[in-house]
Amino acid sequence: MPHPATITCNGRDYCWPSAPTVVICIDGSEPGYIEATIEAGRAPTFARFMRDGANLIGESAIPSFTNPNNLSIITGRPPSVHGIAGNFFFDPATGTEVMMNDPKFLRSPTILRAFHDAGAKVAMVTAKDKLRLLLSHGLDFGPGRAIAFSSEKADTATVRDNGMDQILGSVGLPLPEVYSADLSEFVFAAGVKLLATFRPDLMYLSTTDYIQHKTGPGTKIANDFYAMIDRYLASMDALGAIIVATADHGMNDKHKADGSPEVIYLQSLLDDWLGIGIGRVILPITDPYVAHHGALGSFATVYLPATANVEAIANRLRPIAGVDLVLTRAEACNRFELPPDRIGDLVVLSGKHMTLGTSVARHDLSGLDEPLRSHGGLEEQRVPMLANRKVTIPAGHTLRNYDVFDVALNRVV
């Protein structure tokens, strides 16, 4: 049956893939990691892509966290459209913090689903299972239709729920530890296997930022990690795929000279100013996997009682050393294209080397075995976008990481 020439998803048009097309999100990959590995002589495939294909810089969605940006990438739209503005939001009606890992919180279809519904074979592999249901929402796992699974739960994947089973045997790697580089390597190994056997028209691969949280560009650990990615990219390239890779966010050191975290504890400040528990600070970076960052990032949202003077609280927060920006809900939603019903009365962003917390007692930092590196603010918004083919970008266009499917499907020369 002939396929359509273009697919429309969330108001954007995408051409049908001219070859198997792989879009990759290298979690936490700030500019510099790839360049340092190339300089060390360990990334010849990356070097070739950057020389003969495309080497671009884009901007992530804000907050520069994993979930909002993966969903922006997979939908091609900002959080105001797809609705995922973090891992958590606060529901004032129930007084509870709600994790947004369930597809019921997703407000727009994914690009994978749009192509799948039009008859394309699609595949998705993500490192952590927290994203799997969101990224694969709406896919039909009937024979030859779609495959979607996580590295974390590859051992329990089924044909009914994931499109295939016996994944460990197929990929040829053991089940990886969650806090390891192996979790991301499994994503790439699975991607190569699917490309060679399932031969999807469109595939999305998303890694974890465990390594980037531990170490910066140019270290042996980082170079080993990117050299590993380089080898798998070479295999995908040899299989004839169009490959475009970007990142969900960057990463920065956020610690003192002695290695202890740099933190502004916002909940403690509000408790001092308003009374215990009158205001509520939500840290959208928080999820079940906090050992490598201790739930400390550079973006927070603040819920205040109806009687509070929001602007007065904002004016008390703005002069604090390390605070980069304080915006009201309306200002933040307008500037960063955020969903108003999932944002507090204030949005606070910290600077390049500072994080935002609630109170000392609420953060378990025992898992931090390296000086803190984290993300979430404006300083982690710049991300790379690389392709193995030349691409054309319209003059004057501000490239966003969630343009990556547009680049892969519409802009390849």
C-alpha positions, 0 to 999 in steps of 0.5 A: 500500500503506498504511503503518504508523502508527508505526515502532519503531527502537532501542526508540523509536516514531516516527509516520509523517510527516504532511508531508515532514519535514526534520531538520537537524544544523548542525554546531558551531552553539552557541547564539548564532550564530543569535541574532546573525544575527537581531539583525543583521537577516539571518535573518528565517526563523530569527526566525519559527521561533523566534517562531512555532515552537519555540526550545529548548536541548538537550544533545549526546552526550559526547564532543561531536564530530561522528561520535558525535552524528550517529550518536546523532541518526540512531539516536535513541540514545546511543553505548552503543547505536550504538557510535560513540564517536568517529572513532577507537578503539584496539584493544589486541588489534592495537595499532592505532588504528582509524577508525570510518567503516565501517558494520561498527562501527555496532551499531544501525539508523538511523531512516532505515533503519527508515522506508525498510524500512517503505516510506517515501521517504528522503533524506540529504545530508551535507557530508563523505563520512566520514559518508555510509556510516554515515548511509545504512547499510542503504538500498536505492537502487532506483528511488524508494527512497532517495537519499544522498550527500555534498557532498564527493563529489557529482561521483562519485555514482552511481544504484547507490551513491547513488540518483542521479547528475549531482548537480552539474547537478541542484543547480546548484552546482559541486563545493565545496572541503572547507574552505569554507562552500560545502560546507554550502551545497551540502547545503542547496541539494541538500536544497531540490532533493530536497524539490521533486523527489524529495519524500522522506517523511523527509530528514536534512541534516548540514553541516560546522563549518568556519565555527564553527571559524574564528569566533564568533557575530556576526562578518560571516563567521558572519552571512553563513553563517547568512543563507545557511542562512536563505534555504534554510530559507525555501525548504524551509518554502515547500515545506510541510516540517516542519523541525527543526534542531539541532546536534551540538555547540557550539564555544569559543575554545581559545587564548591571548591571543597566538592560540596554542592552549591545549593539555595534551599528555597523551602527553608527561605519560604518557611522563614518568610511565610511560616512552615509549609505555607508556600510549596517548592517543587523541584521538577528534576525529582524522579525515582533516580536521584542518586547521581544528582540528589534532586538538585537542579537549576529550576524550581517552581513555587506555589503560594497561598492565594493571600500571598503577595507574589511579586513581593516574594519574587522581589525577595528572591531576585537579589539572592546570590546564585539566583539567575531569574525569578518569573511569575507564572504568566511571565514564565509560560510566555517566555519558556512556552510552559503549561500554566496549570502545571507551573506554580505562582513563581518560577526560579532558575539558578545560575551556571554553578548553583542549584535549587533545593527545598531544605537540607533535611529533604535531600539525600545526598549520600549517593553523590560519589563525585562533586555535583554536576547538574542542569535545569537552567538557562546555562544548560540550554545549549546542545549539539545537533549532529548528522551524518548527512548535510542538512539545510537550515532556513536563514534566521531560524533559531534551532531547537533540539525539538527540531531534530525530527524536522532536520532528519526528515525534511532538511537532509540534502 
